[in-house]
């Protein structure tokens, strides 16, 4: 599925599965000439716990040099509006 030169975006929650995926793709980046990026979205549902997950994702990506896109929204409020 990977073609040399691909850019891969990992949906990064901070949980074990997405962190493992990020680690595997990061370890393959040189072999496949990959650009590995990550995206984290805080849905505004889990309060401080979600903020800790976001901070963890930011920290890991900063340490590895993986470009991280972070977004947030108050999904419960949006759900009530719609």
PyMOL Python script that loads the backbone (N, CA, C, O; Angstrom):
from pymol import cmd

cmd.read_pdbstr("""\
ATOM      1  N   UNK A   1       0.814  -1.201   0.000  1.00  0.00           N
ATOM      2  CA  UNK A   1       0.000   0.000   0.000  1.00  0.00           C
ATOM      3  C   UNK A   1       0.856   1.263   0.000  1.00  0.00           C
ATOM      4  O   UNK A   1       0.398   2.318  -0.439  1.00  0.00           O
ATOM      5  N   UNK A   2       2.072   1.171   0.479  1.00  0.00           N
ATOM      6  CA  UNK A   2       2.939   2.343   0.495  1.00  0.00           C
ATOM      7  C   UNK A   2       3.760   2.395  -0.780  1.00  0.00           C
ATOM      8  O   UNK A   2       4.303   1.392  -1.242  1.00  0.00           O
ATOM      9  N   UNK A   3       3.830   3.582  -1.326  1.00  0.00           N
ATOM     10  CA  UNK A   3       4.652   3.817  -2.505  1.00  0.00           C
ATOM     11  C   UNK A   3       5.760   4.774  -2.096  1.00  0.00           C
ATOM     12  O   UNK A   3       5.492   5.773  -1.430  1.00  0.00           O
ATOM     13  N   UNK A   4       7.007   4.486  -2.484  1.00  0.00           N
ATOM     14  CA  UNK A   4       8.082   5.400  -2.113  1.00  0.00           C
ATOM     15  C   UNK A   4       7.729   6.849  -2.460  1.00  0.00           C
ATOM     16  O   UNK A   4       7.262   7.153  -3.557  1.00  0.00           O
ATOM     17  N   UNK A   5       7.969   7.728  -1.487  1.00  0.00           N
ATOM     18  CA  UNK A   5       7.672   9.138  -1.668  1.00  0.00           C
ATOM     19  C   UNK A   5       6.308   9.563  -1.148  1.00  0.00           C
ATOM     20  O   UNK A   5       5.988  10.752  -1.167  1.00  0.00           O
ATOM     21  N   UNK A   6       5.495   8.614  -0.683  1.00  0.00           N
ATOM     22  CA  UNK A   6       4.163   8.939  -0.157  1.00  0.00           C
ATOM     23  C   UNK A   6       4.247   9.836   1.077  1.00  0.00           C
ATOM     24  O   UNK A   6       5.234   9.836   1.813  1.00  0.00           O
ATOM     25  N   UNK A   7       3.188  10.588   1.268  1.00  0.00           N
ATOM     26  CA  UNK A   7       2.959  11.290   2.525  1.00  0.00           C
ATOM     27  C   UNK A   7       1.846  10.546   3.241  1.00  0.00           C
ATOM     28  O   UNK A   7       0.794  10.280   2.659  1.00  0.00           O
ATOM     29  N   UNK A   8       2.076  10.212   4.501  1.00  0.00           N
ATOM     30  CA  UNK A   8       1.114   9.447   5.290  1.00  0.00           C
ATOM     31  C   UNK A   8       0.688  10.293   6.481  1.00  0.00           C
ATOM     32  O   UNK A   8       1.523  10.839   7.202  1.00  0.00           O
ATOM     33  N   UNK A   9      -0.629  10.393   6.677  1.00  0.00           N
ATOM     34  CA  UNK A   9      -1.179  11.132   7.812  1.00  0.00           C
ATOM     35  C   UNK A   9      -1.769  10.129   8.792  1.00  0.00           C
ATOM     36  O   UNK A   9      -2.659   9.355   8.439  1.00  0.00           O
ATOM     37  N   UNK A  10      -1.270  10.147  10.022  1.00  0.00           N
ATOM     38  CA  UNK A  10      -1.753   9.256  11.074  1.00  0.00           C
ATOM     39  C   UNK A  10      -2.747  10.018  11.938  1.00  0.00           C
ATOM     40  O   UNK A  10      -2.429  11.089  12.455  1.00  0.00           O
ATOM     41  N   UNK A  11      -3.955   9.468  12.098  1.00  0.00           N
ATOM     42  CA  UNK A  11      -4.925  10.018  13.044  1.00  0.00           C
ATOM     43  C   UNK A  11      -4.449   9.595  14.433  1.00  0.00           C
ATOM     44  O   UNK A  11      -4.565   8.428  14.807  1.00  0.00           O
ATOM     45  N   UNK A  12      -3.921  10.538  15.183  1.00  0.00           N
ATOM     46  CA  UNK A  12      -3.199  10.250  16.425  1.00  0.00           C
ATOM     47  C   UNK A  12      -4.036  10.640  17.640  1.00  0.00           C
ATOM     48  O   UNK A  12      -4.223  11.822  17.929  1.00  0.00           O
ATOM     49  N   UNK A  13      -4.534   9.630  18.343  1.00  0.00           N
ATOM     50  CA  UNK A  13      -5.346   9.895  19.531  1.00  0.00           C
ATOM     51  C   UNK A  13      -4.497  10.010  20.793  1.00  0.00           C
ATOM     52  O   UNK A  13      -4.893  10.643  21.772  1.00  0.00           O
ATOM     53  N   UNK A  14      -3.339   9.394  20.750  1.00  0.00           N
ATOM     54  CA  UNK A  14      -2.503   9.304  21.948  1.00  0.00           C
ATOM     55  C   UNK A  14      -2.631   7.950  22.611  1.00  0.00           C
ATOM     56  O   UNK A  14      -1.910   7.653  23.563  1.00  0.00           O
ATOM     57  N   UNK A  15      -3.549   7.120  22.115  1.00  0.00           N
ATOM     58  CA  UNK A  15      -3.723   5.769  22.637  1.00  0.00           C
ATOM     59  C   UNK A  15      -2.695   4.815  22.052  1.00  0.00           C
ATOM     60  O   UNK A  15      -1.922   5.175  21.164  1.00  0.00           O
ATOM     61  N   UNK A  16      -2.701   3.595  22.567  1.00  0.00           N
ATOM     62  CA  UNK A  16      -1.694   2.605  22.181  1.00  0.00           C
ATOM     63  C   UNK A  16      -1.711   2.294  20.685  1.00  0.00           C
ATOM     64  O   UNK A  16      -0.649   2.201  20.070  1.00  0.00           O
ATOM     65  N   UNK A  17      -2.889   2.134  20.091  1.00  0.00           N
ATOM     66  CA  UNK A  17      -2.974   1.746  18.682  1.00  0.00           C
ATOM     67  C   UNK A  17      -2.402   2.808  17.754  1.00  0.00           C
ATOM     68  O   UNK A  17      -1.582   2.507  16.887  1.00  0.00           O
ATOM     69  N   UNK A  18      -2.833   4.038  17.937  1.00  0.00           N
ATOM     70  CA  UNK A  18      -2.360   5.084  17.027  1.00  0.00           C
ATOM     71  C   UNK A  18      -0.892   5.413  17.261  1.00  0.00           C
ATOM     72  O   UNK A  18      -0.184   5.778  16.322  1.00  0.00           O
ATOM     73  N   UNK A  19      -0.427   5.288  18.499  1.00  0.00           N
ATOM     74  CA  UNK A  19       0.985   5.525  18.778  1.00  0.00           C
ATOM     75  C   UNK A  19       1.838   4.419  18.146  1.00  0.00           C
ATOM     76  O   UNK A  19       2.924   4.692  17.632  1.00  0.00           O
ATOM     77  N   UNK A  20       1.354   3.181  18.182  1.00  0.00           N
ATOM     78  CA  UNK A  20       2.075   2.075  17.547  1.00  0.00           C
ATOM     79  C   UNK A  20       2.142   2.295  16.038  1.00  0.00           C
ATOM     80  O   UNK A  20       3.192   2.096  15.427  1.00  0.00           O
ATOM     81  N   UNK A  21       1.035   2.702  15.440  1.00  0.00           N
ATOM     82  CA  UNK A  21       1.014   2.976  14.001  1.00  0.00           C
ATOM     83  C   UNK A  21       2.012   4.075  13.648  1.00  0.00           C
ATOM     84  O   UNK A  21       2.761   3.951  12.679  1.00  0.00           O
ATOM     85  N   UNK A  22       2.020   5.147  14.433  1.00  0.00           N
ATOM     86  CA  UNK A  22       2.966   6.224  14.198  1.00  0.00           C
ATOM     87  C   UNK A  22       4.407   5.707  14.287  1.00  0.00           C
ATOM     88  O   UNK A  22       5.241   6.043  13.446  1.00  0.00           O
ATOM     89  N   UNK A  23       4.694   4.905  15.288  1.00  0.00           N
ATOM     90  CA  UNK A  23       6.047   4.373  15.465  1.00  0.00           C
ATOM     91  C   UNK A  23       6.471   3.487  14.295  1.00  0.00           C
ATOM     92  O   UNK A  23       7.604   3.584  13.825  1.00  0.00           O
ATOM     93  N   UNK A  24       5.577   2.631  13.827  1.00  0.00           N
ATOM     94  CA  UNK A  24       5.901   1.750  12.703  1.00  0.00           C
ATOM     95  C   UNK A  24       6.157   2.574  11.447  1.00  0.00           C
ATOM     96  O   UNK A  24       7.156   2.363  10.760  1.00  0.00           O
ATOM     97  N   UNK A  25       5.273   3.499  11.147  1.00  0.00           N
ATOM     98  CA  UNK A  25       5.449   4.315   9.943  1.00  0.00           C
ATOM     99  C   UNK A  25       6.699   5.178  10.045  1.00  0.00           C
ATOM    100  O   UNK A  25       7.414   5.364   9.060  1.00  0.00           O
ATOM    101  N   UNK A  26       6.956   5.697  11.219  1.00  0.00           N
ATOM    102  CA  UNK A  26       8.164   6.501  11.422  1.00  0.00           C
ATOM    103  C   UNK A  26       9.415   5.651  11.201  1.00  0.00           C
ATOM    104  O   UNK A  26      10.394   6.126  10.625  1.00  0.00           O
ATOM    105  N   UNK A  27       9.389   4.409  11.651  1.00  0.00           N
ATOM    106  CA  UNK A  27      10.546   3.527  11.476  1.00  0.00           C
ATOM    107  C   UNK A  27      10.756   3.144  10.014  1.00  0.00           C
ATOM    108  O   UNK A  27      11.867   2.780   9.629  1.00  0.00           O
ATOM    109  N   UNK A  28       9.709   3.220   9.195  1.00  0.00           N
ATOM    110  CA  UNK A  28       9.796   2.886   7.767  1.00  0.00           C
ATOM    111  C   UNK A  28      10.035   4.099   6.874  1.00  0.00           C
ATOM    112  O   UNK A  28      10.189   3.952   5.662  1.00  0.00           O
ATOM    113  N   UNK A  29      10.068   5.291   7.458  1.00  0.00           N
ATOM    114  CA  UNK A  29      10.087   6.509   6.641  1.00  0.00           C
ATOM    115  C   UNK A  29      11.313   6.603   5.740  1.00  0.00           C
ATOM    116  O   UNK A  29      11.197   7.034   4.593  1.00  0.00           O
ATOM    117  N   UNK A  30      12.458   6.216   6.223  1.00  0.00           N
ATOM    118  CA  UNK A  30      13.664   6.302   5.399  1.00  0.00           C
ATOM    119  C   UNK A  30      13.658   5.230   4.300  1.00  0.00           C
ATOM    120  O   UNK A  30      13.990   5.506   3.147  1.00  0.00           O
ATOM    121  N   UNK A  31      13.279   4.014   4.676  1.00  0.00           N
ATOM    122  CA  UNK A  31      13.256   2.905   3.721  1.00  0.00           C
ATOM    123  C   UNK A  31      12.322   3.190   2.544  1.00  0.00           C
ATOM    124  O   UNK A  31      12.628   2.835   1.406  1.00  0.00           O
ATOM    125  N   UNK A  32      11.180   3.832   2.820  1.00  0.00           N
ATOM    126  CA  UNK A  32      10.179   4.104   1.791  1.00  0.00           C
ATOM    127  C   UNK A  32      10.129   5.575   1.373  1.00  0.00           C
ATOM    128  O   UNK A  32       9.241   5.977   0.622  1.00  0.00           O
ATOM    129  N   UNK A  33      11.059   6.358   1.846  1.00  0.00           N
ATOM    130  CA  UNK A  33      11.075   7.804   1.543  1.00  0.00           C
ATOM    131  C   UNK A  33       9.721   8.442   1.856  1.00  0.00           C
ATOM    132  O   UNK A  33       9.185   9.209   1.056  1.00  0.00           O
ATOM    133  N   UNK A  34       9.182   8.117   3.025  1.00  0.00           N
ATOM    134  CA  UNK A  34       7.875   8.616   3.434  1.00  0.00           C
ATOM    135  C   UNK A  34       8.001   9.945   4.156  1.00  0.00           C
ATOM    136  O   UNK A  34       8.995  10.220   4.827  1.00  0.00           O
ATOM    137  N   UNK A  35       6.985  10.751   4.002  1.00  0.00           N
ATOM    138  CA  UNK A  35       6.785  11.899   4.872  1.00  0.00           C
ATOM    139  C   UNK A  35       5.663  11.492   5.822  1.00  0.00           C
ATOM    140  O   UNK A  35       4.541  11.230   5.388  1.00  0.00           O
ATOM    141  N   UNK A  36       5.964  11.440   7.101  1.00  0.00           N
ATOM    142  CA  UNK A  36       4.977  11.022   8.106  1.00  0.00           C
ATOM    143  C   UNK A  36       4.504  12.255   8.861  1.00  0.00           C
ATOM    144  O   UNK A  36       5.303  12.990   9.439  1.00  0.00           O
ATOM    145  N   UNK A  37       3.190  12.469   8.845  1.00  0.00           N
ATOM    146  CA  UNK A  37       2.544  13.558   9.575  1.00  0.00           C
ATOM    147  C   UNK A  37       1.476  12.950  10.476  1.00  0.00           C
ATOM    148  O   UNK A  37       1.102  11.789  10.312  1.00  0.00           O
ATOM    149  N   UNK A  38       0.995  13.731  11.414  1.00  0.00           N
ATOM    150  CA  UNK A  38      -0.048  13.252  12.317  1.00  0.00           C
ATOM    151  C   UNK A  38      -1.099  14.344  12.512  1.00  0.00           C
ATOM    152  O   UNK A  38      -0.824  15.532  12.349  1.00  0.00           O
ATOM    153  N   UNK A  39      -2.297  13.913  12.862  1.00  0.00           N
ATOM    154  CA  UNK A  39      -3.388  14.836  13.170  1.00  0.00           C
ATOM    155  C   UNK A  39      -4.065  14.374  14.455  1.00  0.00           C
ATOM    156  O   UNK A  39      -4.351  13.191  14.640  1.00  0.00           O
ATOM    157  N   UNK A  40      -4.310  15.333  15.330  1.00  0.00           N
ATOM    158  CA  UNK A  40      -5.002  15.049  16.595  1.00  0.00           C
ATOM    159  C   UNK A  40      -6.178  16.009  16.706  1.00  0.00           C
ATOM    160  O   UNK A  40      -6.041  17.203  16.438  1.00  0.00           O
ATOM    161  N   UNK A  41      -7.332  15.485  17.103  1.00  0.00           N
ATOM    162  CA  UNK A  41      -8.513  16.332  17.258  1.00  0.00           C
ATOM    163  C   UNK A  41      -9.116  16.131  18.639  1.00  0.00           C
ATOM    164  O   UNK A  41      -9.428  15.007  19.034  1.00  0.00           O
ATOM    165  N   UNK A  42      -9.276  17.231  19.372  1.00  0.00           N
ATOM    166  CA  UNK A  42      -9.902  17.218  20.688  1.00  0.00           C
ATOM    167  C   UNK A  42     -11.373  17.576  20.496  1.00  0.00           C
ATOM    168  O   UNK A  42     -11.707  18.696  20.108  1.00  0.00           O
ATOM    169  N   UNK A  43     -12.245  16.611  20.773  1.00  0.00           N
ATOM    170  CA  UNK A  43     -13.681  16.770  20.540  1.00  0.00           C
ATOM    171  C   UNK A  43     -14.398  17.539  21.647  1.00  0.00           C
ATOM    172  O   UNK A  43     -15.597  17.795  21.541  1.00  0.00           O
ATOM    173  N   UNK A  44     -13.689  17.905  22.695  1.00  0.00           N
ATOM    174  CA  UNK A  44     -14.300  18.660  23.786  1.00  0.00           C
ATOM    175  C   UNK A  44     -15.236  17.832  24.639  1.00  0.00           C
ATOM    176  O   UNK A  44     -16.178  18.366  25.223  1.00  0.00           O
ATOM    177  N   UNK A  45     -14.993  16.547  24.718  1.00  0.00           N
ATOM    178  CA  UNK A  45     -15.895  15.651  25.446  1.00  0.00           C
ATOM    179  C   UNK A  45     -15.291  15.183  26.771  1.00  0.00           C
ATOM    180  O   UNK A  45     -16.023  15.010  27.745  1.00  0.00           O
ATOM    181  N   UNK A  46     -13.977  14.973  26.829  1.00  0.00           N
ATOM    182  CA  UNK A  46     -13.359  14.342  27.995  1.00  0.00           C
ATOM    183  C   UNK A  46     -12.528  15.292  28.856  1.00  0.00           C
ATOM    184  O   UNK A  46     -11.719  14.828  29.660  1.00  0.00           O
ATOM    185  N   UNK A  47     -12.697  16.569  28.716  1.00  0.00           N
ATOM    186  CA  UNK A  47     -12.073  17.549  29.600  1.00  0.00           C
ATOM    187  C   UNK A  47     -10.565  17.453  29.718  1.00  0.00           C
ATOM    188  O   UNK A  47      -9.854  17.413  28.714  1.00  0.00           O
ATOM    189  N   UNK A  48     -10.080  17.416  30.957  1.00  0.00           N
ATOM    190  CA  UNK A  48      -8.640  17.415  31.238  1.00  0.00           C
ATOM    191  C   UNK A  48      -7.940  16.184  30.667  1.00  0.00           C
ATOM    192  O   UNK A  48      -6.787  16.264  30.244  1.00  0.00           O
ATOM    193  N   UNK A  49      -8.634  15.053  30.654  1.00  0.00           N
ATOM    194  CA  UNK A  49      -8.040  13.831  30.107  1.00  0.00           C
ATOM    195  C   UNK A  49      -7.720  14.011  28.617  1.00  0.00           C
ATOM    196  O   UNK A  49      -6.662  13.592  28.148  1.00  0.00           O
ATOM    197  N   UNK A  50      -8.635  14.634  27.888  1.00  0.00           N
ATOM    198  CA  UNK A  50      -8.403  14.882  26.461  1.00  0.00           C
ATOM    199  C   UNK A  50      -7.253  15.865  26.258  1.00  0.00           C
ATOM    200  O   UNK A  50      -6.474  15.722  25.316  1.00  0.00           O
ATOM    201  N   UNK A  51      -7.145  16.846  27.121  1.00  0.00           N
ATOM    202  CA  UNK A  51      -6.041  17.808  27.032  1.00  0.00           C
ATOM    203  C   UNK A  51      -4.705  17.116  27.285  1.00  0.00           C
ATOM    204  O   UNK A  51      -3.706  17.445  26.645  1.00  0.00           O
ATOM    205  N   UNK A  52      -4.679  16.164  28.209  1.00  0.00           N
ATOM    206  CA  UNK A  52      -3.451  15.401  28.455  1.00  0.00           C
ATOM    207  C   UNK A  52      -3.080  14.572  27.230  1.00  0.00           C
ATOM    208  O   UNK A  52      -1.903  14.473  26.884  1.00  0.00           O
ATOM    209  N   UNK A  53      -4.081  13.972  26.567  1.00  0.00           N
ATOM    210  CA  UNK A  53      -3.816  13.224  25.334  1.00  0.00           C
ATOM    211  C   UNK A  53      -3.231  14.145  24.267  1.00  0.00           C
ATOM    212  O   UNK A  53      -2.271  13.786  23.585  1.00  0.00           O
ATOM    213  N   UNK A  54      -3.810  15.321  24.129  1.00  0.00           N
ATOM    214  CA  UNK A  54      -3.313  16.292  23.153  1.00  0.00           C
ATOM    215  C   UNK A  54      -1.870  16.688  23.475  1.00  0.00           C
ATOM    216  O   UNK A  54      -1.016  16.719  22.589  1.00  0.00           O
ATOM    217  N   UNK A  55      -1.610  16.987  24.733  1.00  0.00           N
ATOM    218  CA  UNK A  55      -0.256  17.377  25.145  1.00  0.00           C
ATOM    219  C   UNK A  55       0.750  16.260  24.871  1.00  0.00           C
ATOM    220  O   UNK A  55       1.879  16.522  24.457  1.00  0.00           O
ATOM    221  N   UNK A  56       0.336  15.018  25.106  1.00  0.00           N
ATOM    222  CA  UNK A  56       1.194  13.866  24.850  1.00  0.00           C
ATOM    223  C   UNK A  56       1.513  13.765  23.357  1.00  0.00           C
ATOM    224  O   UNK A  56       2.667  13.555  22.984  1.00  0.00           O
ATOM    225  N   UNK A  57       0.510  13.912  22.513  1.00  0.00           N
ATOM    226  CA  UNK A  57       0.718  13.861  21.062  1.00  0.00           C
ATOM    227  C   UNK A  57       1.661  14.971  20.609  1.00  0.00           C
ATOM    228  O   UNK A  57       2.559  14.742  19.798  1.00  0.00           O
ATOM    229  N   UNK A  58       1.455  16.155  21.131  1.00  0.00           N
ATOM    230  CA  UNK A  58       2.328  17.286  20.794  1.00  0.00           C
ATOM    231  C   UNK A  58       3.760  16.973  21.200  1.00  0.00           C
ATOM    232  O   UNK A  58       4.687  17.212  20.426  1.00  0.00           O
ATOM    233  N   UNK A  59       3.952  16.446  22.395  1.00  0.00           N
ATOM    234  CA  UNK A  59       5.286  16.143  22.902  1.00  0.00           C
ATOM    235  C   UNK A  59       5.990  15.095  22.045  1.00  0.00           C
ATOM    236  O   UNK A  59       7.147  15.277  21.664  1.00  0.00           O
ATOM    237  N   UNK A  60       5.295  14.000  21.740  1.00  0.00           N
ATOM    238  CA  UNK A  60       5.887  12.924  20.933  1.00  0.00           C
ATOM    239  C   UNK A  60       6.262  13.438  19.553  1.00  0.00           C
ATOM    240  O   UNK A  60       7.349  13.144  19.056  1.00  0.00           O
ATOM    241  N   UNK A  61       5.386  14.191  18.938  1.00  0.00           N
ATOM    242  CA  UNK A  61       5.661  14.701  17.594  1.00  0.00           C
ATOM    243  C   UNK A  61       6.788  15.730  17.605  1.00  0.00           C
ATOM    244  O   UNK A  61       7.595  15.779  16.677  1.00  0.00           O
ATOM    245  N   UNK A  62       6.844  16.526  18.624  1.00  0.00           N
ATOM    246  CA  UNK A  62       7.942  17.492  18.742  1.00  0.00           C
ATOM    247  C   UNK A  62       9.279  16.757  18.865  1.00  0.00           C
ATOM    248  O   UNK A  62      10.261  17.135  18.226  1.00  0.00           O
ATOM    249  N   UNK A  63       9.310  15.708  19.691  1.00  0.00           N
ATOM    250  CA  UNK A  63      10.543  14.942  19.905  1.00  0.00           C
ATOM    251  C   UNK A  63      11.014  14.234  18.639  1.00  0.00           C
ATOM    252  O   UNK A  63      12.216  14.128  18.399  1.00  0.00           O
ATOM    253  N   UNK A  64      10.082  13.754  17.833  1.00  0.00           N
ATOM    254  CA  UNK A  64      10.440  12.983  16.639  1.00  0.00           C
ATOM    255  C   UNK A  64      10.538  13.846  15.387  1.00  0.00           C
ATOM    256  O   UNK A  64      11.063  13.401  14.367  1.00  0.00           O
ATOM    257  N   UNK A  65      10.042  15.062  15.457  1.00  0.00           N
ATOM    258  CA  UNK A  65      10.051  15.922  14.283  1.00  0.00           C
ATOM    259  C   UNK A  65       8.902  15.648  13.326  1.00  0.00           C
ATOM    260  O   UNK A  65       8.928  16.099  12.180  1.00  0.00           O
ATOM    261  N   UNK A  66       7.898  14.917  13.782  1.00  0.00           N
ATOM    262  CA  UNK A  66       6.717  14.641  12.957  1.00  0.00           C
ATOM    263  C   UNK A  66       5.821  15.874  12.976  1.00  0.00           C
ATOM    264  O   UNK A  66       5.479  16.376  14.047  1.00  0.00           O
ATOM    265  N   UNK A  67       5.443  16.359  11.808  1.00  0.00           N
ATOM    266  CA  UNK A  67       4.534  17.501  11.734  1.00  0.00           C
ATOM    267  C   UNK A  67       3.164  17.070  12.259  1.00  0.00           C
ATOM    268  O   UNK A  67       2.622  16.045  11.846  1.00  0.00           O
ATOM    269  N   UNK A  68       2.616  17.869  13.172  1.00  0.00           N
ATOM    270  CA  UNK A  68       1.338  17.549  13.810  1.00  0.00           C
ATOM    271  C   UNK A  68       0.339  18.653  13.548  1.00  0.00           C
ATOM    272  O   UNK A  68       0.634  19.833  13.739  1.00  0.00           O
ATOM    273  N   UNK A  69      -0.848  18.262  13.109  1.00  0.00           N
ATOM    274  CA  UNK A  69      -1.971  19.172  12.941  1.00  0.00           C
ATOM    275  C   UNK A  69      -2.926  18.921  14.102  1.00  0.00           C
ATOM    276  O   UNK A  69      -3.338  17.783  14.329  1.00  0.00           O
ATOM    277  N   UNK A  70      -3.280  19.971  14.839  1.00  0.00           N
ATOM    278  CA  UNK A  70      -4.151  19.836  16.009  1.00  0.00           C
ATOM    279  C   UNK A  70      -5.397  20.673  15.788  1.00  0.00           C
ATOM    280  O   UNK A  70      -5.323  21.828  15.368  1.00  0.00           O
ATOM    281  N   UNK A  71      -6.540  20.073  16.076  1.00  0.00           N
ATOM    282  CA  UNK A  71      -7.805  20.797  15.997  1.00  0.00           C
ATOM    283  C   UNK A  71      -8.626  20.523  17.238  1.00  0.00           C
ATOM    284  O   UNK A  71      -8.389  19.546  17.948  1.00  0.00           O
ATOM    285  N   UNK A  72      -9.589  21.386  17.497  1.00  0.00           N
ATOM    286  CA  UNK A  72     -10.489  21.161  18.626  1.00  0.00           C
ATOM    287  C   UNK A  72     -11.828  21.832  18.346  1.00  0.00           C
ATOM    288  O   UNK A  72     -11.915  22.800  17.590  1.00  0.00           O
ATOM    289  N   UNK A  73     -12.852  21.301  18.967  1.00  0.00           N
ATOM    290  CA  UNK A  73     -14.193  21.864  18.857  1.00  0.00           C
ATOM    291  C   UNK A  73     -15.017  21.355  20.027  1.00  0.00           C
ATOM    292  O   UNK A  73     -14.714  20.316  20.614  1.00  0.00           O
ATOM    293  N   UNK A  74     -16.050  22.092  20.352  1.00  0.00           N
ATOM    294  CA  UNK A  74     -16.984  21.666  21.393  1.00  0.00           C
ATOM    295  C   UNK A  74     -18.091  20.865  20.709  1.00  0.00           C
ATOM    296  O   UNK A  74     -19.160  21.397  20.407  1.00  0.00           O
ATOM    297  N   UNK A  75     -17.830  19.615  20.474  1.00  0.00           N
ATOM    298  CA  UNK A  75     -18.762  18.761  19.736  1.00  0.00           C
ATOM    299  C   UNK A  75     -20.098  18.602  20.470  1.00  0.00           C
ATOM    300  O   UNK A  75     -21.135  18.607  19.807  1.00  0.00           O
ATOM    301  N   UNK A  76     -20.134  18.459  21.800  1.00  0.00           N
ATOM    302  CA  UNK A  76     -21.431  18.392  22.471  1.00  0.00           C
ATOM    303  C   UNK A  76     -22.297  19.624  22.197  1.00  0.00           C
ATOM    304  O   UNK A  76     -23.502  19.497  21.975  1.00  0.00           O
ATOM    305  N   UNK A  77     -21.691  20.811  22.213  1.00  0.00           N
ATOM    306  CA  UNK A  77     -22.451  22.037  21.926  1.00  0.00           C
ATOM    307  C   UNK A  77     -22.928  22.053  20.475  1.00  0.00           C
ATOM    308  O   UNK A  77     -24.066  22.431  20.198  1.00  0.00           O
ATOM    309  N   UNK A  78     -22.070  21.649  19.563  1.00  0.00           N
ATOM    310  CA  UNK A  78     -22.469  21.588  18.149  1.00  0.00           C
ATOM    311  C   UNK A  78     -23.600  20.588  17.928  1.00  0.00           C
ATOM    312  O   UNK A  78     -24.501  20.826  17.124  1.00  0.00           O
ATOM    313  N   UNK A  79     -23.548  19.466  18.648  1.00  0.00           N
ATOM    314  CA  UNK A  79     -24.599  18.467  18.523  1.00  0.00           C
ATOM    315  C   UNK A  79     -25.947  19.009  19.008  1.00  0.00           C
ATOM    316  O   UNK A  79     -26.985  18.726  18.411  1.00  0.00           O
ATOM    317  N   UNK A  80     -25.923  19.786  20.088  1.00  0.00           N
ATOM    318  CA  UNK A  80     -27.165  20.391  20.590  1.00  0.00           C
ATOM    319  C   UNK A  80     -27.738  21.403  19.611  1.00  0.00           C
ATOM    320  O   UNK A  80     -28.955  21.505  19.450  1.00  0.00           O
ATOM    321  N   UNK A  81     -26.847  22.158  18.953  1.00  0.00           N
ATOM    322  CA  UNK A  81     -27.290  23.175  17.986  1.00  0.00           C
ATOM    323  C   UNK A  81     -27.908  22.546  16.756  1.00  0.00           C
ATOM    324  O   UNK A  81     -28.827  23.101  16.152  1.00  0.00           O
ATOM    325  N   UNK A  82     -27.398  21.388  16.393  1.00  0.00           N
ATOM    326  CA  UNK A  82     -27.843  20.756  15.142  1.00  0.00           C
ATOM    327  C   UNK A  82     -28.716  19.573  15.383  1.00  0.00           C
ATOM    328  O   UNK A  82     -29.169  18.936  14.432  1.00  0.00           O
TER     329      UNK A  82
END
""", "prot")
cmd.dss("prot")
cmd.show_as("cartoon", "prot")
cmd.util.cbc("prot")
cmd.orient("prot")
